[in-house]
């Protein structure tokens, strides 16, 4: 799930772990990030409408420098875009195995297959 959050105040009220791909590590209680409903583990993916480079495709130090540079130069108001992991529960009762089998078949047909395929029962 993508979330566009408009920050107005100078202090963001959040702590990013840039060494893990700009993941929110913590929020200042009562700070702007908390009031705007940013959550720990949300990942910053764009600053002021410009996508960040993909962390997994870069040397970590280059990624960190890129994000720090953009954060320092952004004005206010500025929209920060986060991606939030959303857990989806498997169907209950009969058919759960069929659901996962169908999901694996679908992803195997996609280019590149299914990342994490071995984790699906």
C-alpha positions in Angstrom: 0.0 0.0 0.0 1.4 3.4 -1.0 0.8 6.4 1.3 1.4 10.0 0.3 1.9 12.1 3.4 2.3 15.9 3.3 4.8 17.2 5.8 4.5 20.9 6.6 6.6 21.4 9.7 10.4 21.4 9.5 10.9 18.5 12.0 9.5 15.3 10.5 9.3 13.5 13.9 10.5 10.2 12.5 13.7 8.2 12.4 14.7 6.5 9.1 17.1 3.6 9.0 18.9 4.4 5.7 21.2 1.4 6.0 18.0 -0.8 5.6 16.5 1.1 2.7 14.9 4.2 4.3 12.7 2.2 6.6 11.0 4.0 9.5 12.7 2.8 12.6 10.8 5.0 15.1 8.5 8.0 15.6 8.8 10.9 18.0 5.7 10.7 20.3 3.4 13.5 19.3 5.6 14.4 16.4 4.5 15.2 12.9 5.2 11.7 11.6 3.0 10.1 14.3 0.2 12.7 13.8 0.2 11.9 10.1 -0.1 8.2 10.9 3.3 7.1 9.6 4.2 3.7 11.2 7.4 1.9 12.1 8.5 -0.4 9.2 7.0 1.9 6.5 9.5 2.4 3.7 10.2 5.8 2.2 10.1 5.5 -1.6 9.7 9.1 -2.9 10.5 12.6 -1.8 8.4 15.5 -3.2 7.1 13.3 -6.0 10.6 12.0 -7.1 11.1 8.3 -6.6 14.1 7.1 -4.6 16.5 4.7 -6.2 15.8 1.1 -5.4 17.9 0.2 -2.3 18.5 -3.4 -3.3 20.0 -2.2 -6.7 22.6 0.2 -5.2 25.7 0.2 -3.1 24.3 1.1 0.4 26.6 4.1 1.0 25.6 5.6 -2.4 21.9 5.1 -1.5 22.4 6.7 1.9 24.1 9.8 0.4 21.4 10.2 -2.2 18.6 10.1 0.4 20.4 12.4 2.8 21.0 14.9 0.0 17.4 14.9 -1.0 16.1 15.2 2.6 18.4 18.2 3.3 17.3 20.0 0.2 13.5 19.4 0.4 11.3 22.4 1.3 8.0 22.4 3.1 5.3 21.5 2.4 6.6 18.3 0.9 4.9 15.0 0.1 6.8 11.9 1.3 5.6 8.7 -0.2 5.8 5.5 1.9 5.1 1.9 1.2 3.4 -0.1 3.9 3.4 -3.8 4.1 -0.1 -5.1 4.4 -0.6 -8.6 5.6 -3.3 -10.7 3.9 -4.8 -13.6 5.8 -5.2 -16.9 4.1 -8.7 -18.1 3.6 -9.9 -20.2 6.6 -11.3 -23.7 6.4 -11.2 -25.9 3.4 -9.5 -24.7 0.2 -6.6 -22.9 1.9 -4.1 -25.3 0.3 -5.8 -24.8 -3.1 -5.5 -21.0 -2.6 -1.7 -21.3 -2.1 -1.3 -23.8 -5.0 -3.2 -21.5 -7.3 -1.1 -18.5 -6.1 2.2 -20.4 -6.8 1.0 -21.4 -10.3 0.1 -17.9 -11.1 3.4 -16.5 -10.0 5.4 -19.2 -11.8 3.9 -18.0 -15.0 5.1 -14.4 -14.4 8.6 -13.3 -15.6 11.1 -13.9 -12.8 8.8 -16.3 -10.9 7.7 -15.8 -7.4 10.2 -14.3 -4.9 10.0 -16.2 -1.7 8.3 -19.2 -3.4 9.9 -21.6 -0.9 8.2 -19.8 1.9 4.7 -20.5 0.6 3.4 -24.0 1.8 
